[in-house]
């Protein structure tokens, strides 16, 4: 006979059966990302991957971990969860591609107040889509139901990736020289940075997000939830085409242009970027005007339409632009590298 005072795990807020259902829902999504290095299948205690070191003199593994910050609150408000996983994958793989590494696999961590299997599957569908875009396998992760830590309608997610590169092909910016040219790859919008400021300026209520904004040509929510562009396949193709002519790569993530471009520069070199060379997406104009935000703060917070900056030999610019254009990117020659204090000089459009 059951003790009337006894409690079950479900009564405590954790539904094990819902967890099983979630696994069944996400299994085909996860398997859709598998590459030839994957061993085993979903459900084990660890993800197994056998990398191919063929042709490498000294294989080097490069790892990265990241999340999507307060962009999550927009997914909560709109109850739309199918793209936020793309953002999480992008935040991880776009970092390690800057070193020239091929992403091998991704792990995800999803913590929530209540496991709703349909929503969990929607979130993981985004992770799987991002992995397919990056050519990486989703080999495992963790789904944690944590009542009391998160409200029932909210969750947090993070990603972790491991990539592979031959040591002699690592891109660390050390070969950048004065006179090298800078190519910018267009972003798909805000990506996943600066959303605490965005939400303060533009609002994040369901009503505000559902409103059509003429300047954007869509609703505010559609623009703000636009997923982060994943540049992996384009960068790898460029490296295969140009090799060591590509001397540095910078992912324009948190901290914007001012903080991220110097991360690829050696001491004594300065990047000069002409922002009038690349179109400014309407969303940044909207944020700047509604928030009355100084220009420098904009460039120190947001990507301002630039998702990646690539430093390369000046005589390879035309070839690089053609290669990237053929791959579906929008490349712009935006500046050069000069001798000077390490940092960035922005010569603007205004």
N, C-alpha and C positions, 0 to 999 in steps of 0.2 A: 504494500500500500504506500502511495506517495505521501511524503511528509508535506503537510499544507504549508510549511514554512520554507520548503526547499525552492531553489531558483534554478532556472535553466539558462544556458548561454544565450538563447534567443531572447529570453526575458531581460537579460542584461544588455541587450541591444545589438548582439552579433548573430546574424543569421547564416549559419554554416551551409544550409541548403541553397540559399541565394548565392553563396560563394561557388558551390558546385555548378549551379546554372550559369554563372558568369564564365566559368572556365569553358563550358561547352559552347557558349556563344562566341567566345573570342578565339577558340582553337583554329578554325579555318582562316581567320584573319592573320593570326600569327604565322601559320604555315605558308601563307601566300608570300611571305617575305624571305623564306628560306633560300639560302645560296648553297653552293656545293660544299662549303666548309662546315655546315651544321651537322652535328651528330645527335641522335636521339630526337625527342619531341617534347612538347609542352607537358608539364606535370611532374618533371623530375625535381630533385633538390638543387640542381645547378644546371646552367646552360652550357652545353659542350660545343666547342668550335675548334676545328683543325685548320689552321692557316696554311696557305701555300707559300713557302719561302723560295720557290724555284727562281733562280737567276739573281737572288739577293746575296750580296757579300756579307752584310751584317744587318739582319732584320731588326728593326726597332719598333716597339709597340708604343703608341701614343693614346692617351686616354683623355676623356673630357666628361664633365657632368654639369648639368644646368637645369633650370626650370623655366617657367614662363611668367613668373611674377604675378602682378595684380591684373593682368589681362584675363585671368580666370574669372574675375567678378563680372565681366561682360558675358561670358558663357553662362554663368549662373542666372544673370538677369534675363537673358534671352532664351534660356533653357535649350541652348544649342551647343553640342559637345563634340561634333564630328571633325573639327579642324584643330582643336587646341593641342592634340597629340602631334600634329604636323609641326606646330610651333616648337614643341619640346624637343623633337628629334632635330629640327633645324638648329636650335640653339647649341646643341652638342656637336653635330657633324660639321657645321660651318666653322666652328673653332678649330677642329683638328685638321681640316683641309688646308688651313693656312700654313701648316708645316709640310704640306705635300702628302699627307697620309691618306690612304684609302680606308674608309670606315669598313670594318669587318662585321661588327654586330652592335646591337643596342639592347640595353635593359631598361625597363620602366618601373617606376615606383608610383603607385596610386593609393592615396590614403583618403578615406571618406567617412562622413558621419554615419551614412547608411548605404549599404550595397544594394543598389537598384540594378539588377542584371542588364536591363535594356540600356540604361545610361552608361554602365561600365563598358558594354560592348561598343557603344557609340564613341566613347573616349578612345578605346583601344583601336578602333577602326582608323582614327587619325594617326596614332602611332604607326600602325601598319602602312598607311599611305605614305607617311614620311620616310619610313625605312625603304619602301620600294623606290621612292624618288632618289634616295641616297645610295641605293644598291647595297644596303646593309641588312642583315638578318636580325629580326627581333627574337632573341633566344630565351627570354625569360623575364622575370621581374617579380614584383610583389604587389598584391592588392590587399590592402589592410582596411578593415572596417573598425573605426575608432569612435564609437559613440562617446560624447562628452568632450572629445578633442575638436570635433568639427560639427557644425549644424548638419541636420539630415540632408539639406539640399546643397551642401558645399563639399569640396574636396581639394586636395593639393596633389600635384604630380611633378615628378622629376625624371630626368633621363640620364643615362650613363652610356658612353660609347667607347669602343676600343678600335684604333686604326693601326695600319701597318705601313711602314716606309723603309726603304733601304737607307742606311745611315748616310751614305754619300749623296743622297738625293733630298735630304732634309732641307726645307726652306726656312731659314731663320733670319733673313735680312742682312746677314753679314757681308754679302757680296754686293749690296746696293752701293752705287757710286753716283757722284754728282753728274747731272745730265740725264740720268735715267728718267723715263717717262712714267706717268701715273695714269692708269686706266681705271675708271669707275664702272662697276656693274650696277644697273638700276635695281633698286629695291622694289618690293611689291607693296610698299606702304610703310606703316609704322614698324612692322615686324613684331618684336615682343619686348620692346624697351620703352620706358618713359610713361607707362600707363598710370602711375599714381598721379602724375601731373595732368595727363590727358583726361582722366576721370574727373579731376577737380575743375578743369577748364570747360570741358564739353558736357559733363554729367554722365551718370551711368545708371539712371533709372530706366525702367522698361519703356516708359513713355518717350524719354529722350532718345533712346537707342532705336526705337521704332519709327522716329520721325524722318521723313525724306529731306535730305539736305541738297538743294539745287547745285551748290558748288561741287558736291561730290558725285552727283548723278546717281545716288543710291541712298539707302537709309544710313544713319550714323552707325548703327550696329553692324551692318554689312561691311562698311569700310573698316571699322575698328577690329572686327574679327577676321579680316583678310589674313590668311596664313603667311607665315614667314617663308620667303623664297629659299629653297635649298640649292646651293651652288656646286655641290660635289661633282656631279658628272661633267659639268662644263669646265671646272677647274682641272679635273684630271685629264680631260681631253686637251686642254691648253698646255698642260705640262708635257703630255705625250708629244705634242706638236713642236713646242719651243724649247723644252728641256731647261737647261741652266740659264737661258735668256730671261726666265721668270726669276726675279731676285728677291721678291718679298710679297707677302699677301697679308692684308689686314681685314678682318671681319668687323664691320661697323655695327657694333652691338652696344651694350650699356656704356654710356659716356660719350656716345656720338663720335664725330670726326676728330674732335680735339684730343680725346683720350686714346682712341684706338689706332689711328695712323702711326703715332710715334712708337707704338709697340713693335713695329717691324723695322724701325730705323736704327742704324748704328749711331753711336755718339759722333757729334760733329756734322751731322746731316739734317737737313730740314726739308719737309715737304711743302710745296707751294701748290695750292688747289684753287682753281678758278671755278667757283660754283655756278657761274653763268653758262658753263659748258654742258650742264646736265639739267633737264627739266625738273622743277620743283613740284612734286605732287600736291594737289589741292588740299589734302588733309593737313599738311604742315602750315600752309597759309592760314587755314581756318584756326588752328591752334594758336598760332602767333597773334592773329588779329583779335580773337576773342579773349585771349589771356593777357594781351599786351606784354608779350614776352620779348625781352631783348634778343637781338640776333645772336649774340655770342652764346646765350643760354640755350637757344634752340640748337645750335651746332654742338653744344656740349651735352645735350640730352638725347637728341634724336639722330637718326641716320640721314634725314633730309634728302631722301631719294637715292642715297648711295648705299648699296648693300655690301659691297666689297671694293677694296682698292688694291690694285695690283701694280707693283713696281717692276719694270722690265727694261731691257736694253732698248735705246731709242730707235735703232734701225730695225727692230722687230715689231714696231707698233702696228703698221698696216696689216701684217700677217696675223697678229693677235686679234685685232678688231674683226677681221674677216672670219677667223676661226670661231670667235665667240658669237658673232652674228649668226653664223650658220647653225650654231647650237641653240638658237632661240633666245640668247641674252641680248640686252641692250647696253653695249659698251660705249663709253665716252672717254676720249682723251681729255683729262681734266687738269693736268699740270705736270710738274717735274720735281726732281730732287736737286737741292742746292746745298752748298757748303754753308754751315751756320749752326746755331744752337739747336739741339735736338728738339723737334716740335713741329707745329703746323702753322703755316700762314694761309689764311683763307681770304681770297679776293672775291668778294661777293657780287651778287647780281643787283643789289639795291644801291 
